Each structure stands twice: as structure tokens, then as C-alpha cells.
Amino acid sequence: MATTKTTDAAKQLTYLAGALKAPRILDVAGRLADQARDAGWSFEDYLAAVLEREVSARNASGAEIRIRAAGFGTRKTLEDFDFDAQPAVRNQVAALAGGGFLTEARNVVLLGPPGTGKTHLAIALGIQACRHGHRVLFATATDWVTRLSDAHRAGRLAAELAKLRRYGLIIIDEVGYLPFEQDAANLFFQLVSSRYEHASLVLTSNLPFSGWGGVFGDQVVAAAMIDRIVHHADVLTVKGSSYRLRNRGIDTLPSIKTQAEAN
């Protein structure tokens, strides 16, 4: 009789797990049942343990899906970052890793010379955001402008910006590596404006803010953009020489100057 009841319960569990689209419950229910009996768990403790493992598995699976969809190209984590080379930002990054800036629609700006870990940190924060349940998109500034330009030409720029607002985090890498034409600068400004006080941005740049006017070809547009970005933002400055040039006999890269400074 006991065997029959056990078989019936197993069948019922199989049906219920399928109906709930929670097949992992079957993987742990039996094992945890033995553990619960041996340890004298209450029914509530057993149920909580089974559901906890299902939720954990779903969260891990969902995070992986979000990470793959973000377009990082390569995975960089905070665990892999060399904070000994950038000790000044260790505490700031640790605070940001908790994801609080996302719920507050705050931005993060990473400034510093090439090769000092800005992209690594941006991707790592993006991966953390995925783990916290946020949808993320990553691309270079040039790629973002190309995407917006295509939408503008197709007459769906407003729809594209509305779609992007549904992402908890957008990462814009390499602001300043290439200058933008006026139309491109205006599109970039619209992207920043559409997310202002609504959703977060993470930006990386090899230039200080004083050099952004040269990138966008218009000091007024650059100033308005910086105002919106920095109003609710954590600005982190990384320093030092490029890690890519370590042990290669090259200590420094050519300095970066704005056009105004050059003149």
C-alpha cells in the first residue's frame, strides 16, 4: 500500500511540476524529502526548501539568458578585475555591484586612458545587472549611433527609443574614440535624453568631459548631454598605463588633447 501511495505521489508531482513549468522541482523533491525525514523538517520547511531551489535555478537560468542577449561580446567579471592596479575605484565599484544605482535610474561614467579597465568594469557591472534581473544592452558609441541612424531613416526613431527605455541598463562604450557628425551627435543626445531620470546608462570614455565638445562637434549639445548624464551619476576615474602594454617596454601612449587645447 505504501508503495502504491509513493507511486501515486510521484505521478502527481510529475504532473504538477509540468503544469507549473517547473521541472527542476522533480530533481530535488525526492532528495530533499529524504533529507527532511532524516532531519525532522516541518512540512513548511520542506516546501520552502523545494521552492527555494526552483527559484534559484530560474534566476540563474534567466540571468544567463539576459547575459547572452546583452551583446557583451566577451565576458568580464568583477572577480577577474585587477583592483590592485586600480585601488581608488575599488569601493565605488563594490557599491555599484549591488545594483542600487539601477533602481534609482542613476548613471555610471568611467573615464580614463585606454587600456586601464574601463570596458572591463562596464561589462562586469552589466553582468551584475543581468544577475539582478535587469535587461541590458551593450555596444560602442559608434554602434549605438548606427542603430539610431538606421531607425531614423526608417521613420521609427521614436519607437526605437521607447523600446530601449524598457531596458534597465544601456552601456555605451568608447565615447570619444571617433568624432560624430552633427546628425549623429543629435541622435546620441536623444538617446541620453530619453533615459534621463528613467533608466540607467553606463558610459566609458578616454576623454575628460572638457573634451566631449570636440567629439560631438558642438559645445552646446555636449554641455546639455553632460548635464543630463552627470546630474544623477557616479563618475569613476581610472588611471595608469595600459595593461595591454605591460612588460612590452612601452610606458606611455600618446597624450590625448582636445582640438581647443591643440590650438
C-alpha positions as CSV (number, residue, x, y, z in Angstrom):
1,M,0.0,0.0,0.0
2,A,2.8,2.4,0.9
3,T,4.5,1.7,-2.4
4,T,1.3,2.4,-4.3
5,K,0.9,5.7,-2.4
6,T,4.5,6.6,-3.2
7,T,4.0,5.9,-6.9
8,D,0.8,7.9,-7.0
9,A,2.5,10.9,-5.3
10,A,5.4,10.7,-7.8
11,K,2.9,10.8,-10.6
12,Q,1.1,13.7,-9.1
13,L,4.4,15.6,-8.6
14,T,5.3,14.9,-12.2
15,Y,2.0,16.3,-13.4
16,L,2.1,19.4,-11.1
17,A,5.7,20.2,-12.0
18,G,4.8,20.1,-15.7
19,A,1.7,22.2,-15.2
20,L,3.8,24.8,-13.3
21,K,6.6,24.6,-15.9
22,A,8.9,23.9,-13.0
23,P,10.6,20.6,-14.0
24,R,13.5,21.2,-11.6
25,I,11.2,20.5,-8.7
26,L,11.3,16.8,-9.6
27,D,15.1,16.8,-9.5
28,V,15.2,17.9,-5.8
29,A,11.8,16.8,-4.3
30,G,12.8,13.2,-3.7
31,R,16.3,14.0,-2.5
32,L,15.1,16.8,-0.2
33,A,12.3,14.5,1.1
34,D,14.8,12.0,2.4
35,Q,16.8,14.8,4.0
36,A,13.6,16.3,5.5
37,R,12.6,13.0,7.1
38,D,16.1,12.4,8.5
39,A,16.3,15.9,9.9
40,G,12.8,16.1,11.1
41,W,11.8,19.1,9.0
42,S,8.3,20.5,9.2
43,F,6.1,20.4,6.1
44,E,6.6,24.2,5.7
45,D,10.4,23.8,5.8
46,Y,10.4,21.1,3.2
47,L,8.1,23.1,0.9
48,A,10.3,26.2,1.3
49,A,13.5,24.3,0.5
50,V,12.0,22.8,-2.7
51,L,10.7,26.1,-3.9
52,E,13.9,27.9,-3.0
53,R,15.9,25.6,-5.3
54,E,13.4,26.1,-8.1
55,V,13.6,29.9,-7.7
56,S,17.4,29.9,-7.6
57,A,17.6,27.7,-10.7
58,R,15.2,30.0,-12.5
59,N,17.2,33.1,-11.5
60,A,20.4,31.6,-12.7
61,S,18.8,30.5,-16.0
62,G,17.2,33.9,-16.5
63,A,20.5,35.7,-15.8
64,E,22.3,33.6,-18.3
65,I,19.7,34.4,-21.0
66,R,20.0,38.1,-20.2
67,I,23.8,38.0,-20.4
68,R,23.8,36.3,-23.7
69,A,21.2,38.8,-25.1
70,A,23.2,41.8,-23.9
71,G,25.7,41.6,-26.7
72,F,28.8,41.9,-24.5
73,G,31.0,40.0,-27.0
74,T,33.3,38.9,-24.2
75,R,32.6,38.2,-20.6
76,K,34.3,40.3,-18.0
77,T,33.5,39.9,-14.3
78,L,34.4,41.9,-11.2
79,E,36.1,38.8,-9.8
80,D,38.5,38.9,-12.8
81,F,39.3,42.6,-12.5
82,D,42.7,43.7,-11.1
83,F,41.8,46.1,-8.4
84,D,45.4,46.2,-7.2
85,A,46.0,48.2,-10.4
86,Q,43.0,50.5,-9.7
87,P,42.6,50.6,-5.9
88,A,41.0,54.1,-6.0
89,V,37.8,52.7,-7.5
90,R,37.5,49.5,-5.5
91,N,35.0,50.8,-3.0
92,Q,32.9,52.7,-5.6
93,V,32.6,49.6,-7.8
94,A,31.8,47.4,-4.9
95,A,28.9,49.7,-4.0
96,L,27.7,49.8,-7.6
97,A,27.8,46.0,-7.9
98,G,24.8,45.8,-5.6
99,G,22.6,47.3,-8.4
100,G,21.1,50.1,-6.3
101,F,22.0,52.7,-9.0
102,L,19.7,50.8,-11.4
103,T,16.6,51.1,-9.2
104,E,17.4,54.8,-8.8
105,A,17.9,55.4,-12.6
106,R,21.4,56.7,-11.9
107,N,24.3,56.6,-14.4
108,V,27.9,55.5,-14.2
109,V,30.7,57.2,-16.1
110,L,34.1,55.6,-16.4
111,L,36.8,58.0,-17.5
112,G,40.5,57.2,-18.1
113,P,43.2,56.4,-20.6
114,P,43.0,53.4,-23.0
115,G,43.8,50.1,-21.5
116,T,43.0,50.9,-17.9
117,G,40.0,48.6,-17.5
118,K,37.0,50.9,-18.3
119,T,35.3,48.4,-20.7
120,H,36.1,45.5,-18.3
121,L,34.3,47.3,-15.5
122,A,31.4,48.4,-17.7
123,I,30.8,44.8,-18.8
124,A,31.2,43.5,-15.3
125,L,28.6,45.9,-14.0
126,G,26.4,44.9,-16.9
127,I,26.7,41.2,-15.9
128,Q,25.9,42.1,-12.4
129,A,22.8,43.9,-13.6
130,C,21.7,40.8,-15.5
131,R,22.1,38.8,-12.4
132,H,19.9,41.2,-10.5
133,G,17.1,40.7,-13.1
134,H,17.7,43.7,-15.4
135,R,17.7,43.6,-19.2
136,V,21.0,45.1,-20.5
137,L,22.3,46.1,-23.9
138,F,26.0,46.8,-24.7
139,A,27.5,48.5,-27.7
140,T,30.1,51.1,-28.6
141,A,29.1,54.7,-29.1
142,T,29.6,54.3,-32.8
143,D,27.4,51.2,-33.0
144,W,24.7,53.0,-31.0
145,V,24.7,55.9,-33.4
146,T,24.5,53.5,-36.3
147,R,21.5,51.8,-34.7
148,L,19.7,55.1,-34.1
149,S,20.6,56.3,-37.6
150,D,19.0,53.2,-39.2
151,A,15.9,53.7,-37.1
152,H,15.7,57.4,-38.0
153,R,16.0,56.7,-41.7
154,A,13.2,54.0,-41.4
155,G,11.0,56.6,-39.7
156,R,10.9,54.6,-36.4
157,L,13.3,56.5,-34.2
158,A,10.6,57.3,-31.6
159,A,9.6,53.6,-31.4
160,E,13.3,52.6,-31.1
161,L,13.9,55.0,-28.2
162,A,10.7,53.8,-26.5
163,K,11.9,50.2,-26.9
164,L,15.3,51.0,-25.5
165,R,13.7,52.6,-22.4
166,R,12.4,49.2,-21.5
167,Y,16.0,48.1,-20.8
168,G,17.1,48.7,-17.3
169,L,20.7,49.4,-18.4
170,I,22.3,50.5,-21.6
171,I,26.1,50.5,-21.8
172,I,27.8,52.9,-24.2
173,D,31.5,52.1,-24.7
174,E,34.3,54.2,-26.2
175,V,32.7,57.6,-26.2
176,G,35.3,59.9,-27.7
177,Y,37.3,57.4,-29.8
178,L,35.7,58.8,-33.0
179,P,34.1,62.2,-33.6
180,F,30.5,62.4,-34.6
181,E,28.8,64.4,-37.4
182,Q,26.1,66.8,-36.3
183,D,23.2,64.5,-37.1
184,A,24.9,61.6,-35.2
185,A,25.5,63.9,-32.2
186,N,21.8,64.9,-32.2
187,L,20.8,61.2,-32.2
188,F,23.1,60.4,-29.4
189,F,21.7,63.3,-27.4
190,Q,18.2,62.0,-28.0
191,L,19.2,58.6,-26.6
192,V,20.7,60.2,-23.4
193,S,17.6,62.5,-23.0
194,S,15.1,59.6,-23.4
195,R,16.7,57.8,-20.5
196,Y,17.2,60.8,-18.2
197,E,15.7,60.1,-14.8
198,H,14.0,57.0,-16.3
199,A,16.7,54.3,-16.7
200,S,20.4,53.9,-16.3
201,L,23.4,54.4,-18.6
202,V,27.0,53.2,-18.2
203,L,29.4,55.1,-20.4
204,T,33.2,54.8,-20.9
205,S,35.4,57.5,-22.4
206,N,39.1,58.1,-22.9
207,L,38.4,61.8,-22.7
208,P,37.5,64.1,-19.8
209,F,34.2,65.9,-20.1
210,S,36.1,69.0,-21.3
211,G,36.9,67.1,-24.5
212,W,33.4,66.0,-25.4
213,G,32.6,69.2,-27.3
214,G,35.2,68.2,-29.9
215,V,33.7,64.7,-30.1
216,F,30.1,65.9,-30.7
217,G,31.1,68.9,-32.8
218,D,29.0,71.3,-30.7
219,Q,29.8,72.6,-27.3
220,V,26.2,73.4,-26.5
221,V,25.0,69.9,-27.4
222,A,27.9,68.4,-25.4
223,A,27.1,70.5,-22.4
224,A,23.4,69.6,-22.4
225,M,24.3,66.0,-22.8
226,I,26.8,66.0,-19.9
227,D,24.4,67.9,-17.7
228,R,21.8,65.1,-18.1
229,I,24.3,62.3,-17.7
230,V,26.1,63.7,-14.6
231,H,23.0,65.0,-12.8
232,H,22.4,61.6,-11.3
233,A,25.7,59.8,-11.8
234,D,28.7,58.2,-10.2
235,V,31.8,59.3,-12.1
236,L,34.8,57.0,-11.7
237,T,38.3,57.9,-12.9
238,V,40.7,55.1,-13.7
239,K,44.4,56.0,-14.1
240,G,47.7,54.5,-15.1
241,S,49.2,52.9,-18.1
242,S,47.6,50.4,-20.4
243,Y,47.6,46.8,-19.1
244,R,48.0,45.7,-22.7
245,L,51.4,47.3,-22.8
246,R,52.7,45.8,-19.6
247,N,56.1,44.1,-20.0
248,R,56.4,45.4,-23.6
249,G,58.9,48.2,-22.9
250,I,56.2,50.9,-23.6
251,D,55.4,53.0,-20.6
252,T,53.1,55.6,-22.1
253,L,50.7,56.2,-25.0
254,P,50.4,59.5,-27.0
255,S,48.6,62.1,-24.9
256,I,45.0,62.9,-25.8
257,K,44.2,66.6,-26.4
258,T,41.0,68.3,-27.5
259,Q,41.0,70.4,-30.6
260,A,40.8,73.5,-28.5
261,E,43.8,72.5,-26.4
262,A,45.7,71.7,-29.5
263,N,45.1,75.1,-30.9
